[in-house]
Amino acid sequence: MIKRNPLVMVPGPTPVARGIQDQMGRETISFNDPRFVADFNKLIASLKNLWRCDGIVFVVAGSGTMAMEMGVANITAKGDRVLVCSNGYFGDRYIDICNRKEFELETIQAPWGKSVTVEEIDRKLSEKKFDVLATTHVETSTGVELPLRELTAMLKAKHPDVLLVVDAVAAAAGAEAYMDWGIDILLTCSQKAFGMAPGLGVVWASERAIEKRKSLPPIPESYVDFEKWIPVMKDTMKYWGTPSVNMIWGLAEATRMIEAEGLDARYQRHRHYANAIRESLEAIGFKCGTDPEVASPTVSVFLYPEGAAIDDAKFRDTVYEEGAHIAGCLGDFAGKGFRVGHMGNIDAHTLVSLIAAIERASVRCGHEIKLGAGLAVLQEILVG
């Protein structure tokens, strides 16, 4: 029997295209080799231009959580009043990060599957002066997309002095966001909608955020300190921590692919595919666990049909055997369904294989469906 790797359809890491793998597999050279310096400089410029950033882009070895800490650490000081808006597990992680610092911290938390609203945020910001608002664009645990465009418009109109930190770990390059909307810190990591392997954090910082860092005394953190990395991002010949040479080549290729597709076209593709997956799985009895008004283009949560005797772990194991790796749910959704990541460089063939694997697993696990019903809906949407 031929053994093949299952499709990676978890909310990250996501499938890595052959061209990106090839770049990561190049012979490693010194970080101050003129060839690498040119490649790194071009990557920084592309990221800055694509996301319309008037400040600096930081590309640093580390996880998305490292990028989250980098984002908030550089624009806050002891005693600052910080508001964290959480739509689930990873929004709660920002609460944990901030609780470890001496802030006056307040939070707004949404029920699972729903989003904190712009109106709630406005009311909270109107009660007292806040220095920083930290929120998550797409919540990986619930599939919720915060209405970011509406939020930035509200902040500009009513609370222009509040610095906005956006965790875009599961959103950047998959859900619409541009720095010139009024975002001060936008952060992500390489293994989500960029379609790269894990290992790099990316932080876009506005000019206003850079000026805020300059106004602060030395911060407790060392590795994530903007002041250590600004000279490197302006001149990649300089040294603070050795860049991940091969990872940066991979990210450069991923970014080149984004440029070739066009960022707006990429956003549209993600929304089209998300809709196709949701409608096809709902056609065979699974229910989207996210409020449709705030369902994200990059991650979806599906709940098992009411009354169906589906064993969660067995079902996901069976989907894996049938050729697709999906994720378990977290928090309030744990054991009640599964999560699917549909971001990065996946294509229509990937979606067909995913839905087919879930259909076969459903039959094997005793969930009575008509084979091909989900696939038929998917195909109609893909060609429509």
N, C-alpha and C positions, 0 to 999 in steps of 0.2 A: 504494500500500500504506500502510495506517495504521500509524504507528510509535507504540508505547506503551512506557513505561518498564517495565523488568522488575521483578518483585517483589524487594524487598530482603530476602534470606534469609541474609545473612551474620551472624556473631556480633556485629554492631554496626558501624555504626549500624543501627537497626531502623526499620520503617515508622513514619511520624509521622502521627497522625490529623489529619483536617481541622480539628477544633476547636483542637488544639494549634497547628497552622500559623496559624490565624486570630489566635490570641493573640500569636504571634511577629510577625505582620504589622501589629500596631497602630502608630499614630503614636507615636514615641518621645517620652517626656517626661522631665523631670529626675528624678534618683534621690531628690531630697528633696521632690518634689511629694507632697502629702498622700495622693493617690490611690494612687501607687506605694508609698509607705511602708506604707499599710494592706494592700496586696496582699502585700508582702514579709513583713510581720509575720505575716500569716495563713499564708503558706507555711511559715515557720520553725516556727510552732506546730503545723501539721499534720504536718510531718515528725517533729517531736519526739514527738507523741502516737502516731502510727502505729507508730513503731518503739520506743515505750516507753523513751525516753531520759531519764535523770534529770539529764543535764548540758546540753550545748549542741550545736546543729546548726549547722554551717558550710556555707553555699552560696557558692561562690567560683568566679569565672571561671577555667577551666583544664581540663586533661585528667584522665583517670583516673590517669595516672602522677603528675601533680601531687598528686592526692589521696593516692596511696600515700606520696609523700614527706612530705606534711603530716601523715599519720597517725603515721609513725614518728619524725619529727623533734621532735615536741613532748613526747614522753614518754621520751626517751633522752638520755644524756649520755656524754661521752668515758669509755671504760672499762667501760660497761655490758655485761653479757653478754646477747646476743640470739640466740635460736634461730629460724631461718627454716625452715618446712616447705614444700617445693615439690612440686607435682604436674605441673609442666611449664614451658613457656616463660615464663609471666608470674610464676610463683613464682620462677623464676630471676631475673626482673627485680628482685624484692625483694632477692635476694642482691646484685645489682649496686648497688642503692641503698644497702644497708647497708654494703657493702664500701668505699664512698666516705666513710664515717664511721668514727671511731676506736672501734669496738666490739670486744669479744671475740665474734666471730661464729662460730656453728656451724650446720650445716644437716642436714636430713634430706630426701632426695630419693627419690621413688617412681619405679618403672619407668613408662614412658609407657602411659597407659590405666588405670593403677591409682592408688590413693590411699595417701598416708601414713596409717598407722593410729593410732588413739588410744593403743593399747598401745605403739607405738614412741615416741610423744611422751612418754608417761608415763615410760618407761624413761630417756629422755634427760634429762627434767627431774629425775629422781630421782638422776642421777649427780652433779649439782652445782647450785648456785644460779644460776638465770637471772632476769633482770629483765623481759624482754619476750619474748613468743612472737608471731611474725608468720606468718600463713598466708593462703591463698587459699581462699575458699568454693567457687566454681566456677571451674575452670581452663579458660580459653577455648580453649587449644590442644589439650586432650585430652578435653574434655567431662566431666571428673571432678568430682564433688561431694564435698568433704570432709565426713565425718560431724560437722557442727558442733555439733549438739545434744548428742551424746555427749561431744564434746571439752569443751564448757563445763561439763558436769556433772562430768567427771573433774577439771578444773582447780579447780572450787569445792571438791571433796571432798579433793583431795590437794596442790594447788599454788596456794592462794588468793592468794598474794602476786605471782604472775606476771601482768603486764599483757598482755591479749590484743588484738592488732591483726588485724582481719579485712578482707582485700581482697575486697569484695563487688561489684566492678565488673560482673561478668557474672551476679550473683546477686540483688542487692537489688531487691525488688518482683517477683521470680520464684522465689526459693528461700527457704524459711522461715528467718528469723533475727529475733530481737528483742534489743535491748540488755540487757534485764533477765535474759537467760540468764546474763549474766556477761561480756559483751563490753565492752571498754574503748574501742576505736576500731573503728568500722564505716565503710567508705568505698565510694563508688561514683561513677559519672558519669552524665550525663543521657541518653546515646544507647543504652543497653542495655535493660534490662527496664522502665525508666520510659517507653520509647517516645517519647523526645524527641530533638531534634537535638543533635549534639555541641556542647560548649562550656562545660559546667558540671561542677564537682566538688562532691560532697556528702560531708561528713565528720560522723558522729555521734561525740561524745566524752562518755564517762561523767563523772560528778562526780569519780570517782577519777582519771581521766585529766587533768581540768582541775586538780585539786589537785597532781598530779605536775608539770604544766607550771609552776605557780606556785612550786614548790620548786626549779626549775632556774635556773641563771644564764642570761643572754641566749644564745639559740641562734644558730648561724652563719647560718641561713636568715632572710630578711626577709619575703618575700611570703607564705610559708606559716606564719608565726609566729602561734600562737593568740592571743598577747597583743595583736597588732595587730588581730585580727578579732573578739575577744570583745566589745569595746564596740559594734561595728557589729551583731553578731547580737543583742545585747540592746536596741539602739536603732538601727534601720535609717536614722534621720536622720543618723547620724554617718558620717564619711568615713574610709576608709583607701585603698581602691581603688574606682574607679567601678563599681558593679554593672552587670551586663549586663541592662539593664532589660527588653528584649524577650525575652531568653532566660529570665529569671526568670518573666515572665508565662507563657511556654510551659510551664515546669516546674510552675508553680502549677496550670495546667489539667491537666497529666499527673497531678499529685498528687490533684486533685479527682476525676479519673476512677478513680484507685486507691481513694479513699475510697468512691466510689459503688459500685464493684464489691465492695469489702470485701477486705482484705489476705489473709485466710485463703482466701476464694473464689478470689482471683487465684492464690495458690499452687497450689490444687487444679487450676485450669484449666491452668496451665503443665505440671503433671505429666501430666495427661490428654492434652494435645496432644503432649508428648514421647513418650509411649508409643505414640500413634497413628502418629506419623512413623516411629519405629523399627520397629514391626511391619510397616508398609506397605512400607518400603524393604528390610527383610529378606526380605519375600515375593517380591521380584524380584531377589534374589541379593546385595544389599549387606550387609556385616557391620558391626555397630556395633563401633568400635575401643576402646570403653570397657568395663571390667568392669561387667556389669549391676548389681552390688551398689552401685556408686557412680556410675552414669550420671546426669547432671544433668538438671534440668527445663528448662534454658534453651539449652543448646548440645549438639549431637551430632556425633560423628566417624563417618563411614562409609567403610569400606575396600572397594576394588574386589574382585570375586570372584577367588579364586585361579585362575590359569590364563587369566583373561580378558585379551585383548589390548586393553586400554582405555588410550588415551593421556590422561593426566591433564589437561593443559592443553586439549586438544581437547574432552574431555568437558565440562569446566566452561564452555568457550566455547559449546558447543552448548546446554547448559542455559540459558545467558544468551540465546541466540538464540530459545529456546523460551519465554522469559518469566520466568525466575527467576535471580537472582544469588546463587550459592553461593560459598563460600570454599575456597581451597586449604588443605592441611594444613601444619603446621609441624614442625620437629624430626624425631624418629624416624618420624613419619607422612608427611613431605613426599613428594609424588609418588605416594603409595599410596592416596589417597582424597580425600574432601572434607569440609568442615565446613558444618553448617547451624545457623543461629541460629533459635530458635523461641520468642521472648520478646517482651514488650511488649503491644501491643494488637492482635495478629493474631487472626483468627477462623477458623472452619471453612472459609469460602470460600478463604481464603489457603492453607490446607493442601491443599485439593483442587487448586488451581492449581499449587502446588509439586510435588506428586507426579505430576501429569499432565505437567508440563514435564520432570521427570526421566525418566519413562517414554518420552516421545517422543525425548529425547536419547539414551537407552539404545539404542533401535532404530536411530537414525541412526548411532551409533558402533559398531554391530555386536555389542552385547550382547543376545543373544537372550532375549527375555522375551515373555510373553503380555500384550499391552496390556490395561490395566484390572485386572490382578491386584493391583497395589499399591493402586490406587484402591478396589477392592472391600474390601480389608482395612481401609483407612482409614475408609470409609463405615460399615462394620459397627461399628467402635470409636466413631465419632462419635455414632452413634444408639443405641448399646448402653447 
